[in-house]
Amino acid sequence: MDDKEGGAESGLTSDWADLTHECLINILSRLTLEDRWRRATLVCKPWLRAARDPCLSSAFDLENHFDSAFDSPLWWTPDFERKIDAMLRSAVVWSGGSLTEIRVRHCSDRCPKLQVLSIKSSPNVTDDSMVKIASGCPKLTELDISYCYEISHESMSVIGSHCADLRILRRNLMNWLDPSQHVGIVPNEVLNACPQDGDSEAAVIGKVMPHLLHLELRFSKLSAKGLFLISEGCLDLEYIDLSGCANVTGRDIATASSLMKNLKTIKKPNFYIPRSVFHTERYGHWNLYDDRFQTDVFRI
């Protein structure tokens, strides 16, 4: 009797390594990316093979990990960048070409099915890198290149020409009006490399990205000219974020908005600029200063 009970008990004992591949895929699909990479792959060889199945690697998203922690100086080191690069390369290989979404930060340098790419805060991603991405990822619909200061209007032009389905573009810059929040975290050479010619990027956006629905340009240095080029070329825009854009006025925004008939949401410059920032002799008396920076949400 004891032997039977012992046999029955041992018969109920499960060997997780003997689960079918399909069962393992079902289980692993319920885990977070971190749990799959740091734990499931270490259980045994069948689990490792399952964790590397392309169907589990259609998206590589690390944004939650970055958003859940304070910005760290370590994120800006070459060693951290190499780790992110290694993870990204593994994700690309494991996906078998099925990768459709990438959301990472602090990476460096062909995924034909890729639709979403977020690589903000990657100081070593250059125009050359973006040209390769544009030619190898023609199905991009969403792109975030915020805080990537080695990317210029030249590669943005190539992206717009190759990625005709692009609908969302995020090209936000760091707060150059008050960079104190970044000091001690972001290297000075990165802070000092802030793109100066916002109008060149705006001209490219208006010319080669006509189907954009969502556009973010926080703290861009574009002027009224650049904003007009965007409003003239991106008539489908429904959302535009101009927070921190100190070189556009309330009148500029009103004029541009009148051309974008589908516009539903516009975030205007809503910051306070001390009078010491701009000399009164440049703009004359303070009535002119007031006109330059007035918006619906901010008025000196």
C-alpha positions as CSV (number, residue, x, y, z in Angstrom):
1,M,0.0,0.0,0.0
2,D,2.8,2.3,0.9
3,D,4.6,1.5,-2.3
4,K,1.5,2.2,-4.3
5,E,1.0,5.5,-2.5
6,G,4.6,6.3,-3.0
7,G,4.3,5.5,-6.7
8,A,1.2,7.5,-7.1
9,E,2.8,10.4,-5.4
10,S,5.9,10.2,-7.5
11,G,3.7,9.9,-10.6
12,L,2.2,13.2,-9.8
13,T,5.6,14.9,-9.6
14,S,6.1,17.1,-12.6
15,D,9.3,17.6,-14.5
16,W,9.2,21.1,-15.8
17,A,11.8,20.3,-18.4
18,D,9.4,17.8,-20.0
19,L,6.7,20.4,-20.7
20,T,6.0,20.7,-24.4
21,H,7.4,23.7,-26.2
22,E,3.9,25.1,-26.7
23,C,3.1,24.9,-23.0
24,L,6.4,26.6,-22.2
25,I,5.7,29.4,-24.7
26,N,2.3,29.9,-23.0
27,I,3.9,30.1,-19.6
28,L,6.8,32.4,-20.6
29,S,4.5,34.8,-22.5
30,R,3.0,35.7,-19.1
31,L,6.3,36.7,-17.6
32,T,8.0,40.1,-17.8
33,L,10.9,40.6,-20.1
34,E,13.2,40.7,-17.2
35,D,11.9,37.4,-15.7
36,R,12.3,35.7,-19.1
37,W,15.8,36.9,-19.6
38,R,17.3,36.7,-16.1
39,R,15.4,33.6,-14.7
40,A,13.6,31.5,-17.3
41,T,16.7,31.2,-19.5
42,L,18.7,29.7,-16.6
43,V,16.3,26.9,-15.7
44,C,17.3,24.3,-18.3
45,K,17.9,24.0,-22.0
46,P,14.3,23.5,-23.0
47,W,13.4,26.6,-21.1
48,L,16.2,28.5,-22.8
49,R,15.1,27.4,-26.2
50,A,11.5,28.4,-25.4
51,A,12.6,31.8,-24.1
52,R,14.4,32.4,-27.4
53,D,11.4,31.6,-29.5
54,P,10.7,34.4,-32.0
55,C,7.1,34.7,-31.0
56,L,8.3,36.0,-27.6
57,S,10.6,38.5,-29.1
58,S,8.4,40.6,-31.3
59,A,8.8,43.5,-28.8
60,F,11.8,44.7,-26.9
61,D,10.6,47.3,-24.4
62,L,12.8,48.6,-21.5
63,E,11.0,51.9,-21.0
64,N,9.2,50.7,-17.8
65,H,12.6,50.0,-16.2
66,F,13.9,53.4,-17.0
67,D,10.7,55.2,-16.0
68,S,10.5,53.4,-12.7
69,A,13.9,54.7,-11.6
70,F,15.6,58.1,-11.2
71,D,18.0,59.0,-14.0
72,S,21.5,57.8,-13.1
73,P,24.9,59.0,-14.2
74,L,25.8,55.3,-14.7
75,W,23.3,55.2,-17.6
76,W,25.6,57.5,-19.5
77,T,28.7,55.4,-19.2
78,P,30.1,53.3,-22.1
79,D,29.9,50.1,-20.0
80,F,26.1,50.5,-19.6
81,E,25.7,51.3,-23.2
82,R,27.5,48.1,-24.2
83,K,25.1,46.1,-22.0
84,I,22.1,47.7,-23.7
85,D,23.6,47.0,-27.1
86,A,24.3,43.4,-26.2
87,M,20.7,42.9,-25.1
88,L,19.3,44.6,-28.2
89,R,21.5,42.4,-30.5
90,S,20.2,39.3,-28.7
91,A,16.6,40.5,-29.1
92,V,17.1,41.0,-32.8
93,V,18.7,37.6,-33.3
94,W,16.1,35.8,-31.2
95,S,13.2,37.5,-33.0
96,G,14.2,35.9,-36.3
97,G,13.2,39.1,-38.1
98,S,9.8,39.4,-36.4
99,L,10.8,42.3,-34.1
100,T,8.1,45.0,-34.5
101,E,8.8,47.2,-31.5
102,I,11.9,48.5,-29.8
103,R,11.9,50.9,-26.8
104,V,15.3,51.4,-25.3
105,R,17.6,54.2,-24.1
106,H,21.3,54.7,-24.1
107,C,22.1,52.4,-27.0
108,S,24.5,52.9,-29.8
109,D,24.5,51.6,-33.2
110,R,17.7,45.3,-40.4
111,C,14.6,44.6,-39.0
112,P,12.2,44.8,-42.0
113,K,9.1,44.4,-39.8
114,L,10.0,46.9,-37.2
115,Q,7.2,49.4,-36.6
116,V,8.0,51.1,-33.3
117,L,11.5,52.4,-32.4
118,S,12.3,54.4,-29.3
119,I,16.0,55.1,-28.7
120,K,16.0,58.3,-26.8
121,S,19.0,59.4,-24.7
122,S,21.4,57.5,-27.0
123,P,24.2,60.0,-27.6
124,N,26.3,57.7,-29.8
125,V,23.5,57.0,-32.3
126,T,24.5,59.1,-35.4
127,D,23.2,60.1,-38.7
128,D,25.0,57.1,-40.3
129,S,23.1,54.8,-37.8
130,M,19.8,56.4,-38.7
131,V,20.4,56.1,-42.4
132,K,20.9,52.3,-41.9
133,I,17.7,52.1,-39.9
134,A,15.8,54.0,-42.5
135,S,16.8,51.7,-45.3
136,G,16.3,48.5,-43.2
137,C,13.1,49.4,-41.4
138,P,10.7,50.8,-44.0
139,K,7.6,50.0,-41.9
140,L,8.3,52.3,-39.1
141,T,5.2,54.0,-37.8
142,E,6.5,55.5,-34.5
143,L,10.0,56.9,-33.9
144,D,11.4,58.5,-30.7
145,I,14.8,60.1,-31.1
146,S,14.6,62.5,-28.2
147,Y,17.8,63.7,-26.6
148,C,19.9,62.0,-29.5
149,Y,22.1,65.0,-30.3
150,E,24.2,63.3,-33.0
151,I,21.2,62.9,-35.2
152,S,20.5,65.9,-37.5
153,H,18.0,67.0,-40.1
154,E,20.1,65.1,-42.7
155,S,19.2,61.6,-41.5
156,M,15.7,62.7,-40.5
157,S,15.2,63.5,-44.2
158,V,16.2,60.0,-45.1
159,I,13.9,58.5,-42.5
160,G,11.0,60.5,-43.9
161,S,11.7,59.5,-47.4
162,H,12.0,55.8,-46.7
163,C,9.4,55.4,-43.9
164,A,6.2,56.6,-45.6
165,D,4.0,55.1,-42.8
166,L,5.6,57.2,-40.1
167,R,2.7,58.6,-37.9
168,I,4.4,59.5,-34.6
169,L,7.6,61.4,-34.2
170,R,9.1,62.4,-30.9
171,R,12.1,64.8,-31.2
172,N,12.3,66.4,-27.7
173,L,15.4,68.2,-26.5
174,M,16.6,68.7,-22.9
175,N,15.7,71.9,-21.1
176,W,18.3,74.3,-22.4
177,L,16.6,77.2,-20.7
178,D,17.3,75.8,-17.3
179,P,19.7,72.9,-17.6
180,S,20.3,72.6,-13.8
181,Q,18.0,69.6,-13.6
182,H,20.4,67.7,-15.9
183,V,23.7,68.8,-14.3
184,G,25.6,66.0,-12.5
185,I,23.6,63.3,-14.4
186,V,24.0,64.1,-18.1
187,P,27.6,64.6,-19.3
188,N,28.4,68.2,-20.1
189,E,29.5,67.3,-23.6
190,V,26.0,66.0,-24.2
191,L,24.3,69.1,-22.7
192,N,26.5,71.3,-24.8
193,A,25.7,69.5,-28.0
194,C,22.0,70.6,-28.1
195,P,21.0,71.0,-31.8
196,Q,20.8,74.7,-32.6
197,D,19.0,74.8,-35.9
198,G,15.4,73.8,-35.1
199,D,14.2,75.3,-38.4
200,S,16.2,72.9,-40.5
201,E,14.6,69.9,-38.7
202,A,11.2,71.5,-38.9
203,A,11.7,72.0,-42.7
204,V,12.4,68.3,-43.1
205,I,9.4,67.3,-41.1
206,G,7.1,69.5,-43.1
207,K,8.6,68.3,-46.4
208,V,9.0,64.5,-46.1
209,M,6.7,63.5,-43.2
210,P,3.3,64.7,-44.4
211,H,1.3,61.9,-42.8
212,L,2.3,62.6,-39.2
213,L,-0.5,62.5,-36.6
214,H,1.5,63.1,-33.5
215,L,4.6,65.4,-33.2
216,E,6.6,66.3,-30.1
217,L,9.2,69.0,-30.2
218,R,9.7,70.0,-26.6
219,F,12.4,72.7,-26.2
220,S,13.1,72.8,-29.9
221,K,14.8,76.0,-31.1
222,L,12.5,76.3,-34.1
223,S,11.2,79.7,-34.9
224,A,8.0,81.0,-36.5
225,K,9.4,80.0,-39.9
226,G,9.9,76.4,-38.9
227,L,6.5,76.1,-37.3
228,F,4.9,77.5,-40.4
229,L,6.7,74.9,-42.6
230,I,5.4,72.1,-40.3
231,S,1.8,73.5,-40.4
232,E,2.0,73.8,-44.2
233,G,3.3,70.3,-44.8
234,C,1.7,68.2,-42.0
235,L,-1.9,68.9,-42.5
236,D,-3.0,65.6,-40.8
237,L,-1.5,66.5,-37.5
238,E,-3.8,65.9,-34.5
239,Y,-1.3,66.5,-31.7
240,I,1.7,68.8,-31.4
241,D,3.8,69.5,-28.3
242,L,5.7,72.8,-28.3
243,S,6.5,73.0,-24.6
244,G,9.6,75.0,-24.0
245,C,9.9,76.3,-27.5
246,A,11.0,79.8,-26.6
247,N,11.3,81.2,-30.1
248,V,7.7,81.0,-31.1
249,T,4.9,83.4,-29.9
250,G,1.3,83.0,-29.3
251,R,0.6,84.6,-32.6
252,D,2.9,82.2,-34.4
253,I,1.1,79.3,-32.8
254,A,-2.4,80.7,-33.7
255,T,-1.3,81.2,-37.3
256,A,0.1,77.7,-37.6
257,S,-3.0,76.1,-35.9
258,S,-5.3,77.7,-38.4
259,L,-3.7,75.7,-41.2
260,M,-3.9,72.3,-39.4
261,K,-7.7,71.6,-39.5
262,N,-7.4,68.2,-37.8
263,L,-5.4,69.5,-34.8
264,K,-7.1,68.4,-31.6
265,T,-4.3,69.0,-29.0
266,I,-1.5,71.6,-28.9
267,K,0.8,72.0,-25.9
268,K,2.1,75.6,-25.9
269,P,5.2,77.1,-24.2
270,N,4.2,77.4,-20.6
271,F,7.3,78.4,-18.8
272,Y,8.5,81.6,-17.1
273,I,11.5,83.2,-18.7
274,P,13.3,85.7,-16.4
275,R,13.7,89.2,-17.8
276,S,17.4,88.9,-17.4
277,V,17.5,86.2,-20.1
278,F,16.7,88.7,-22.9
279,H,17.8,92.3,-23.0
280,T,15.1,94.9,-23.1
281,E,17.0,96.8,-25.8
282,R,16.6,93.9,-28.2
283,Y,12.8,93.9,-27.9
284,G,12.2,97.5,-26.9
285,H,9.8,98.1,-24.0
286,W,8.1,95.4,-22.1
287,N,4.9,95.5,-24.1
288,L,6.8,94.0,-27.0
289,Y,8.4,91.4,-24.6
290,D,4.9,90.5,-23.5
291,D,3.7,90.0,-27.0
292,R,6.7,87.8,-27.8
293,F,6.0,85.2,-25.1
294,Q,2.3,85.3,-24.6
295,T,0.3,82.1,-24.9
296,D,-3.0,81.0,-23.6
297,V,-1.5,79.5,-20.5
298,F,1.3,81.9,-19.8
299,R,1.3,85.7,-19.8
300,I,3.8,88.0,-18.3
